[in-house]
Amino acid sequence: MKNVSKETTILPFLAVLSGILFFCFGSYFYTTAFKFIFDKGIPQKFVLILFSVLLVILLGFIISAIGVFYRKRWALRLLLGLTIFAYLSIMKPLFLISYYSIVGLSAISLFVLSIITFWLCCRKTTREQFGLIPIAARSRKLRTFNRIFGIFGYSFLILIIMIVLYYIIAYFIIYPQQKIIYMAKDDTDLSQRYRRREIFNSSLLLPKNLQVQSLIKISLFWNKNCIVTMANPQGDVKVGIGLDLMGDLYKYFGYRSSYEFQRRLNRFCHFITQHLPKSVTEEFQFSDIVVGEQLEGFLAHFPRKKQLAYVYQLYNKDDKEISANIYLLSEKDALNDKQREDIIGSLKLFLNASKSAEQFFQEGLSFINEKQYENAKVSFVNALYQNWQNPKYHYYLGLSFFETDNFDQAKFYVEKAIALRPSYSNAITLLQKINDKLKSK
């Protein structure tokens, strides 16, 4: 082992360290991904496949380290291939994983190690040690190979540097310019066209002709929440309202809050769309937004055939735990920029609802007595949000849907009331009426 270069001494340690980091990062990242797919536990088959692949790559790094230590050419090539594979594998997760989390630090470390390892493998002194720079009789045979190898190696290194620089410029310089400011709106000026609605822990102005279409209960292991969908009679304007739909998702990516995760996700999506054709990037938009003096958040704009979809994720500036999601879906001429600004500019967020579940329920009953079924729906929705297991709330929301000819939703909530209270006679009678209506359609 004479005349061993510094590169040859360092490479085995880098190979082992890269293998360990890749195994740890891959184990965490892919088991987390599988949890989203398999809510009731990861099947044993997938666990075996996952760890078998990761173990093979780890062994590959260890074997290449041993071979490099003994200056085997095949070992250097194996290490080079594994390094490129690790680099490409880490690129996409690196955009989403939090920098300061343990898994994020391991990803960054692996990313840096990949660059250093590749650079050391491509150095002239390293290739001389492994006989990849020809001497004497082998000169003519391997000259072309070494030229190609050198060009490829340094081109890859330059590409890495360019990608990193471009990401830094796009993330820290270009994206912050994508900011939209909404002025706070006054109810008095807009009361002729809009009506203030309190839904969950939010309050905002909505077009007067919007009707509640559905209430969806999310039951994911990382989030349990509700979304209310509203639409006008023509169906060309739809509004969805929910709380923080990210739930605890941010924890799995190493973030301290949903706001930080949403911020990174929005900027990542903006970065990706910049690489799409210009006709696409003009329609897909991801921006930071500010609403009055109290709210800030993010906007994602998606084209959907002849419709426009806007997703607003808003947070209280002083307490990021107070948040709401607003979805606006409309035909291109049905909801203009001014109307969207009116709706979002009127948004107010609260830590807790202004009334208890029972108070909302009693309010809904008074609307039922006055045959104001749309108002009753909103009250029962708020009551159910606070107490999903109360059969009365389900029954009366189902009754409100029945009276407004939304029989599918009516059936769902009446059946839910019966499931919670099998002897609920009023619900059983109403369910029969709903079934008769559905049969006669």
C-alpha positions, -999 to 999 in steps of 0.1 A, spaced: 0 0 0 27 25 -10 22 60 -23 -15 61 -13 -30 95 -21 -51 114 4 -82 108 -18 -77 71 -16 -75 73 22 -106 95 26 -129 77 1 -135 45 21 -146 65 51 -169 86 29 -184 55 13 -192 39 47 -207 71 60 -228 77 29 -241 41 31 -251 46 68 -268 80 61 -286 66 31 -299 37 51 -311 58 80 -327 85 57 -343 59 35 -357 39 64 -374 70 79 -386 85 47 -400 54 31 -417 41 62 -433 75 66 -445 73 30 -459 38 36 -479 50 66 -498 74 44 -506 45 20 -514 19 46 -534 35 74 -538 3 94 -501 -7 95 -474 -15 69 -477 -50 55 -448 -72 63 -440 -78 26 -434 -41 20 -412 -38 51 -390 -67 39 -388 -52 4 -380 -18 17 -352 -29 41 -338 -54 16 -333 -27 -9 -317 -3 16 -295 -31 30 -283 -40 -5 -273 -3 -11 -256 -1 23 -237 -33 16 -228 -19 -18 -212 11 -2 -193 -10 24 -180 -34 -4 -169 -4 -25 -152 11 6 -132 -22 11 -124 -23 -26 -113 13 -27 -90 7 3 -72 -20 -18 -73 2 -49 -96 -19 -71 -109 -2 -102 -143 -19 -100 -147 -6 -65 -142 30 -76 -167 26 -104 -192 10 -80 -188 38 -55 -193 63 -83 -225 46 -94 -239 44 -58 -230 80 -52 -249 92 -83 -279 70 -72 -278 85 -37 -276 120 -50 -306 115 -74 -326 98 -46 -321 126 -22 -329 155 -46 -367 155 -44 -371 148 -6 -345 175 1 -370 201 -12 -396 190 13 -378 178 44 -371 204 71 -335 216 72 -333 216 110 -348 182 117 -326 151 122 -338 135 90 -333 168 72 -297 172 85 -290 136 74 -304 144 39 -282 175 36 -252 156 49 -257 129 23 -262 155 -4 -229 172 5 -211 138 8 -223 128 -26 -208 159 -41 -175 155 -23 -173 118 -31 -180 124 -68 -154 152 -69 -127 130 -53 -135 101 -76 -130 123 -106 -97 139 -95 -66 131 -116 -46 118 -86 -74 94 -77 -77 80 -112 -39 76 -113 -40 55 -81 -66 32 -96 -49 30 -130 -76 48 -148 -52 73 -162 -32 51 -187 6 48 -185 30 31 -209 14 4 -230 -21 10 -219 -21 46 -229 -36 43 -264 -63 18 -253 -77 39 -225 -71 74 -237 -106 78 -251 -123 63 -221 -105 87 -197 -114 117 -218 -151 108 -217 -149 99 -180 -132 133 -172 -157 153 -193 -187 135 -177 -173 139 -142 -166 176 -143 -198 183 -163 -218 165 -135 -200 186 -109 -208 218 -128 -244 207 -131 -246 202 -94 -233 237 -87 -257 252 -112 -287 234 -97 -278 246 -62 -273 282 -73 -305 282 -93 -324 268 -63 -310 294 -40 -318 322 -64 -354 309 -71 -362 302 -34 -347 333 -17 -349 360 -45 -375 352 -71 -402 337 -50 -405 364 -24 -416 387 -52 -447 365 -57 -468 382 -30 -504 393 -32 -519 418 -8 -557 418 0 -571 448 18 -595 442 47 -631 446 38 -660 464 56 -693 446 60 -713 478 55 -701 484 20 -706 448 9 -738 439 27 -759 443 -4 -741 415 -23 -727 394 5 -737 379 38 -714 372 67 -712 335 76 -696 320 106 -683 285 98 -662 266 123 -637 291 137 -638 315 108 -661 343 97 -663 357 62 -685 374 36 -700 350 10 -724 356 -19 -760 356 -6 -772 329 -30 -746 302 -19 -762 270 -5 -746 244 17 -740 213 -5 -721 189 18 -702 185 50 -673 161 48 -655 146 78 -619 138 72 -607 107 91 -570 104 83 -546 92 110 -527 125 107 -558 147 105 -594 146 116 -612 177 103 -643 189 84 -649 207 51 -681 225 42 -689 228 5 -712 256 -7 -725 265 -42 -748 289 -60 -780 275 -77 -763 275 -111 -734 255 -98 -708 277 -115 -695 291 -82 -683 267 -54 -667 276 -21 -651 251 3 -642 261 39 -621 241 63 -596 244 90 -559 235 87 -562 205 64 -525 197 68 -532 186 103 -502 169 119 -486 162 85 -459 187 91 -445 166 120 -436 137 96 -414 160 76 -397 175 106 -413 209 108 -422 228 139 -456 240 126 -480 236 97 -473 271 86 -436 264 80 -444 232 61 -470 250 39 -445 277 32 -419 253 20 -444 233 0 -457 264 -17 -422 275 -27 -413 240 -38 -444 239 -61 -435 274 -74 -400 262 -82 -413 231 -100 -438 250 -121 -410 273 -134 -396 243 -153 -429 236 -171 -439 251 -205 -447 288 -204 -483 281 -213 -486 260 -181 -467 283 -158 -489 312 -166 -519 293 -152 -503 275 -122 -494 301 -96 -481 298 -61 -478 330 -41 -475 344 -6 -505 365 4 -513 391 31 -548 398 42 -553 430 62 -532 434 93 -540 401 110 -537 373 84 -510 359 61 -506 327 42 -504 311 7 -523 309 -25 -523 281 -51 -541 287 -84 -549 257 -106 -567 256 -140 -594 230 -143 -606 228 -179 -631 257 -181 -629 264 -144 -606 283 -121 -595 269 -87 -580 290 -60 -568 275 -27 -561 299 1 -543 288 33 -545 315 59 -529 319 93 -531 344 121 -499 364 122 -497 363 160 -507 327 165 -501 303 135 -522 276 152 -553 296 141 -558 288 105 -583 282 78 -585 269 42 -607 286 16 -614 269 -18 -629 290 -46 -639 271 -77 -658 289 -105 -664 293 -142 -641 318 -157 -668 346 -158 -687 337 -127 -663 349 -100 -639 377 -109 -608 390 -91 -627 417 -73 -652 392 -59 -624 369 -47 -607 399 -31 -640 408 -13 -644 372 1 -608 367 12 -604 403 25 -634 398 48 -620 367 65 -616 367 102 -601 338 122 -608 328 159 -592 304 183 -626 291 194 -661 293 179 -683 321 193 -710 296 205 -711 262 219 -725 232 200 -758 233 218 -762 270 212 -756 265 175 -781 236 175 -808 258 192 -801 285 167 -806 259 139 -839 248 154 -852 284 153 -842 287 116 -861 254 110 -892 268 126 -889 299 104 -883 276 73 -849 292 68 -832 259 59 -800 273 44 -793 292 76 -802 261 96 -777 241 77 -749 264 87 -759 263 123 -761 225 124 -727 222 105 -711 243 133 -728 221 160 -716 189 143 -681 202 140 -679 205 178 -698 173 186 -698 148 157 -713 120 178 -746 137 186 -775 120 167 -798 150 170 -773 172 151 -771 146 123 -808 142 121 -816 179 118 -789 186 93 -803 157 73 -838 172 76 -825 205 64 -809 188 33 -842 170 27 -862 202 27 -838 217 1 -841 186 -21 -805 174 -14 -816 138 -8 -782 121 -10 -768 142 18 -800 139 37 -798 102 36 -762 101 47 -768 122 79 -801 105 88 -784 71 85 -757 84 107 -782 95 133 -798 60 132 -764 44 136 -757 65 167 -792 59 181 -810 28 165 -843 36 182 -845 72 167 -881 70 154 -881 104 137 -849 95 118 -864 62 107 -895 78 94 -875 105 76 -852 79 61 -882 62 45 -894 94 30 -859 100 16 -857 66 0 -891 71 -16 -879 104 -31 -847 88 -44 -868 59 -60 -891 84 -77 -862 103 -93 
